[in-house]
């Protein structure tokens, strides 16, 4: 079952590959990478799904893996556990096979630590000037001639 949430996406075509982040929520797809935003919809039937994904450039950069910047991609795939794979073609570039792997990315919330979650400093206390074993003085770094690895 393809579950709602954030996914890392790795996509590839014979022209190139890339990565991005997509959010799947209630049949809607949103996401982006360094140069494009993604949108669209998906439907799930047990461990299979279909999707229509659109891309739109938001920043100048290298050419897309399709050719045109704005495309609509018809996808079908399977999901198992925290991963999904799919493939399809863009209507604007039907000769270019598109494949993607989605990896579910659960946001981890830090566990509350009752023993030391808050550290209070006593600003009225001064350090006594003694050094402990972990804070011994060190000689300043002086760059020397670089050595090449032995051949």
C-alpha positions as CSV (number, residue, x, y, z in Angstrom):
1,X,0.0,0.0,0.0
2,X,1.4,3.4,-1.0
3,X,1.0,5.5,2.1
4,X,0.6,9.3,2.5
5,X,3.9,11.0,3.4
6,X,7.2,12.4,2.2
7,X,9.3,10.4,-0.3
8,X,12.8,10.7,-1.6
9,X,12.5,10.3,-5.4
10,X,15.2,9.0,-7.7
11,X,14.3,9.2,-11.4
12,X,16.0,8.4,-14.6
13,X,15.6,8.3,-18.4
14,X,18.1,7.4,-21.1
15,X,19.0,11.1,-21.2
16,X,19.9,11.5,-17.5
17,X,18.9,11.1,-13.9
18,X,18.1,13.2,-10.8
19,X,16.6,13.3,-7.4
20,X,13.8,15.2,-5.6
21,X,11.3,15.1,-2.8
22,X,7.6,14.3,-3.3
23,X,4.7,14.5,-0.9
24,X,1.8,12.1,-1.4
25,X,-1.4,13.1,0.4
26,X,-4.9,11.9,-0.3
27,X,-4.4,11.3,-4.0
28,X,-2.4,14.5,-4.6
29,X,1.3,14.8,-5.5
30,X,3.5,17.8,-4.7
31,X,7.2,18.1,-4.7
32,X,10.4,19.7,-6.1
33,X,14.0,19.5,-6.8
34,X,16.6,22.2,-7.4
35,X,15.1,23.2,-10.7
36,X,11.5,21.9,-11.0
37,X,8.3,21.7,-9.0
38,X,6.0,18.6,-9.4
39,X,2.3,18.3,-9.1
40,X,-0.3,15.8,-10.0
41,X,-2.5,13.0,-8.7
42,X,-2.4,9.3,-8.0
43,X,-4.7,6.3,-7.4
44,X,-3.8,3.2,-5.4
45,X,-5.3,-0.3,-5.8
46,X,-3.7,-2.7,-3.2
47,X,0.1,-2.7,-4.1
48,X,-0.3,-1.1,-7.5
49,X,-0.8,2.5,-8.4
50,X,-1.2,4.9,-11.3
51,X,-0.2,8.6,-11.4
52,X,-0.2,11.6,-13.6
53,X,2.8,13.9,-12.8
54,X,3.4,17.4,-14.2
55,X,6.7,19.3,-14.0
56,X,7.3,23.0,-14.2
57,X,10.7,24.7,-14.1
58,X,11.2,27.3,-11.3
59,X,15.0,28.0,-11.7
60,X,17.3,28.2,-14.7
61,X,19.5,25.2,-15.0
62,X,20.5,22.1,-17.1
63,X,18.1,20.6,-19.6
64,X,15.5,18.2,-18.3
65,X,15.6,14.4,-18.5
66,X,12.7,14.7,-21.0
67,X,13.8,17.6,-23.2
68,X,10.9,20.0,-22.7
69,X,10.6,21.8,-19.3
70,X,6.9,21.3,-18.8
71,X,5.6,17.8,-19.3
72,X,2.8,15.6,-18.1
73,X,3.9,12.0,-17.3
74,X,1.6,9.0,-17.1
75,X,3.0,6.5,-14.6
76,X,2.2,3.0,-13.3
77,X,4.0,1.1,-10.6
78,X,4.0,-1.1,-7.6
79,X,4.7,-0.5,-3.9
80,X,6.0,-2.7,-1.2
81,X,6.7,-1.5,2.3
82,X,8.6,1.7,2.3
83,X,9.5,1.7,-1.4
84,X,7.6,2.1,-4.7
85,X,8.8,1.8,-8.3
86,X,7.1,3.1,-11.4
87,X,7.6,3.8,-15.1
88,X,5.9,5.7,-17.9
89,X,6.3,8.3,-20.6
90,X,5.6,12.0,-20.9
91,X,2.9,13.0,-23.4
92,X,5.3,15.6,-24.8
93,X,8.2,13.1,-25.2
94,X,6.6,9.6,-25.7
95,X,9.9,8.1,-26.9
96,X,11.6,8.7,-23.6
97,X,11.0,6.0,-21.0
98,X,10.9,7.5,-17.4
99,X,11.5,5.3,-14.3
100,X,11.4,6.3,-10.7
101,X,12.0,4.8,-7.3
102,X,10.3,6.4,-4.3
103,X,11.6,5.8,-0.7
104,X,9.3,6.7,2.2
105,X,11.0,9.2,4.5
106,X,9.4,9.3,7.9
107,X,10.0,12.5,9.8
108,X,11.5,11.4,13.1
109,X,10.6,13.4,16.1
110,X,13.3,13.7,18.8
111,X,12.5,11.8,21.9
112,X,11.9,13.9,25.0
113,X,14.7,13.4,27.5
114,X,13.5,14.2,31.0
115,X,17.1,13.8,32.3
116,X,18.9,16.8,31.0
117,X,16.6,18.1,28.3
118,X,17.4,21.6,29.6
119,X,20.8,22.7,30.6
120,X,20.9,25.8,32.9
121,X,24.2,27.7,33.0
122,X,25.2,29.7,36.1
123,X,26.3,32.9,34.7
124,X,27.5,34.2,38.1
125,X,30.2,31.4,38.3
126,X,33.5,31.9,36.7
127,X,35.9,29.2,35.5
128,X,38.7,28.7,37.9
129,X,41.4,28.7,35.2
130,X,42.5,25.1,35.7
131,X,42.8,22.9,32.7
132,X,41.4,19.4,32.7
133,X,42.9,16.5,30.7
134,X,40.7,17.2,27.7
135,X,41.6,20.8,27.4
136,X,45.4,20.9,27.5
137,X,47.1,23.7,25.5
138,X,48.2,22.7,22.0
139,X,50.8,24.2,19.7
140,X,49.3,26.3,16.9
141,X,48.9,24.6,13.5
142,X,51.7,25.4,11.1
143,X,51.3,24.2,7.6
144,X,54.4,22.4,6.3
145,X,55.4,21.1,2.9
146,X,52.8,18.7,1.4
147,X,53.9,15.1,1.1
148,X,52.9,13.1,-1.9
149,X,51.8,9.5,-1.3
150,X,54.4,6.8,-1.8
151,X,54.4,5.3,-5.3
